[in-house]
Amino acid sequence: MLILSRKPGDAIIIEGGIRVVVLACDRKSVRLGIEAPPSVTILRSEIVTAIAEENQRATDTADANEWLSGLGPTAPSEPTDS
């Protein structure tokens, strides 16, 4: 991990035409501006985490449903008159 000290108005350039600018900073947060080509996706890490968790839940649910359907009928069958 590269660690830099930057002041508001300072920027860093990342390969691929990505520019990160420090817009403002205070004791609790830093405000960044990110310029990148349209082909580059930029997501906040909490969004990526939420998507991954939701995908895992969906997979778990699908696996559970598949497992349950493999058990066969859940209601007892009614006796037939012979």
TAVEN-V111368 format. One record per residue. N is the residue number from 1. RES is the residue in one small letter. OMEGA is omega in radians with two decimals (none if undefined). NEAR is the number of other ideal C-beta (glycine too) atoms within 8 Angstrom. Layout:
# TAVEN-V111368
N|RES|OMEGA|NEAR + N|RES|OMEGA|NEAR
This chain:
# TAVEN-V111368
1|m|3.07|2 + 2|l|3.13|3 + 3|i|-3.11|3 + 4|l|2.96|5 + 5|s|3.14|3 + 6|r|3.10|7 + 7|k|3.07|7 + 8|p|-3.10|7 + 9|g|3.09|6 + 10|d|-3.11|8 + 11|a|2.95|9 + 12|i|-3.14|8 + 13|i|3.13|5 + 14|i|3.14|7 + 15|e|3.13|3 + 16|g|3.10|7 + 17|g|3.14|6 + 18|i|-3.14|12 + 19|r|3.12|11 + 20|v|-3.09|11 + 21|v|3.03|11 + 22|v|-3.12|14 + 23|l|-3.13|7 + 24|a|3.04|7 + 25|c|3.05|8 + 26|d|-3.06|5 + 27|r|-3.04|2 + 28|k|-3.06|3 + 29|s|3.06|5 + 30|v|3.10|6 + 31|r|-3.09|8 + 32|l|2.97|8 + 33|g|-3.11|7 + 34|i|3.06|9 + 35|e|-3.13|7 + 36|a|3.07|10 + 37|p|-3.13|7 + 38|p|-3.13|4 + 39|s|-3.12|3 + 40|v|3.09|9 + 41|t|3.10|3 + 42|i|3.14|5 + 43|l|3.01|6 + 44|r|-3.06|5 + 45|s|3.14|6 + 46|e|3.07|6 + 47|i|3.12|8 + 48|v|3.12|9 + 49|t|-3.14|8 + 50|a|3.13|8 + 51|i|-3.14|8 + 52|a|3.12|8 + 53|e|3.13|8 + 54|e|3.09|8 + 55|n|3.12|8 + 56|q|3.10|8 + 57|r|-3.14|8 + 58|a|3.11|8 + 59|t|3.13|8 + 60|d|3.13|8 + 61|t|3.13|8 + 62|a|3.12|8 + 63|d|3.14|8 + 64|a|3.12|8 + 65|n|3.11|8 + 66|e|3.13|8 + 67|w|3.14|8 + 68|l|-3.12|8 + 69|s|3.10|6 + 70|g|-3.14|6 + 71|l|-3.12|6 + 72|g|-3.10|4 + 73|p|-3.13|4 + 74|t|3.12|5 + 75|a|3.12|4 + 76|p|3.13|3 + 77|s|-3.13|5 + 78|e|-3.14|4 + 79|p|3.10|4 + 80|t|3.11|4 + 81|d|3.13|3 + 82|s|none|2
